[in-house]
Amino acid sequence: MGLNNLDAQTKPDNAEIIEIKVIPMLIRVQYDDESFGMVDDTILETMISRDIIVGFQRSSGWVRIGRDEVRAPRVERRRSGALINIYV
């Protein structure tokens, strides 16, 4: 059966269901009480703006908030609901 003949509720016998897992990226941070921890990268900007952390570790080394350059807040470049082609 060709792909052009499929309707929305039919799948070919050899079709696979691909499960995509989101793996959080953890960032090492230093809190204002001088303790250290790991946080999800999605909350890093919030922690910086609320003065919860005094620094975080990049692959190039430690960044000290207020002393080293920190990127501007990230702008989401993908359209909401857009699919990512993982086979490119």
Salt bridges, closest charged atoms under 4 A:
ASP68 OD1 - ARG67 NE 3.95
GLU76 OE2 - ARG78 NE 3.11
